[in-house]
């Protein structure tokens, strides 16, 4: 019975450690995702600004003459 309790305590300890590591990794990944999302929005805005400044958006939205 004592061996069983000791084994279970070791398993619980191992699981707690693994859970903590996974939690830390998820936190780190979420920070990276947030950073990348912010960068993506900045790039999208820059592309829109360039399209608006150069008039490319108007050209892209126009239908070809054969329509």
Protein Blocks (a to p, Z undefined) as FASTA:
>chain_A
ZZmmmmmmmmmmmmmmmmmmmmmmmmmmmmmmmmmmmmmmmmmmmmmmmmmmnommmmmm
pccfkZZ
